[in-house]
């Protein structure tokens, strides 16, 4: 004669650690039938017996694999075992890549089921593990964290130059790709390293590209100043 119980008599579940190293994992046990059970817990330094009749909660557990075996005092032929894992949060991880052609920041997130992502002060919550964010010209600041403060905060900064200049050094022509903040009239001023102005002209922008004919400049280094409205940038250029 072998004593048996319904297959769904035992419900064994685990609550993972709230933070890495916190040692506050929990194994919860509930039974359909109320009897004089003994639960034997082994694994991760545990080898303990607990008597209970319907519910049992084991606290302050470390992460890892545990074996939970049930016996009944009055039924020597009965034994049923389960394996259960107490988990712990992963480390928060952030992988980033900038698409310079589109001024896009690609993020890959790991370590949680949901994330708070803050870009230049604008906060959003997401459950996605891959995101694409639009960057503005200049300095961009990104903060990523979760609802578990113990996972910490990851902060990164990305600088997007509003003006791309090529080739540099140049021979006769200098090309520029301008950010969207540069509109209307563009003032271009070029000075030699002694501060003398050698080129000054206003250009009406049509699109994002501008080509300067600078064949009259002598070979050597110069400072290129670009301004449009409140936006201004200075770049060092070299004529071959």
Number of C-alpha atoms within 10 A of each C-alpha: 4 8 10 11 12 8 8 8 12 19 13 16 15 17 17 21 20 17 18 17 11 14 16 19 22 20 21 14 18 17 17 13 12 12 13 14 19 17 21 17 22 16 14 13 10 13 12 11 14 13 16 17 14 15 15 16 14 14 13 12 21 23 22 14 13 21 17 20 16 18 18 18 12 10 13 10 12 14 16 14 13 13 13 14 16 19 19 20 17 12 14 18 15 18 10 13 11 17 12 11 6 9 17 17 18 15 16 14 21 16 16 18 12 16 21 15 21 16 17 14 11 9 12 11 13 13 12 12 15 14 15 14 12 14 21 18 17 11 12 17 14 17 18 21 24 19 12 13 10 15 19 13 14 13 12 12 11 15 12 17 16 18 20 14 18 13 14 14 16 17 15 13 14 20 16 15 15 20 18 12 13 20 17 13 14 19 16 16 17 22 17 18 12 8 10 11 13 14 14 12 10 13 13 11 15 10 13 13 13 16 12 13 11 14 13 9 17 13 13 12 16 22 20 18 16 19 17 18 12 7 12 14 12 13 13 16 20 17 19 13
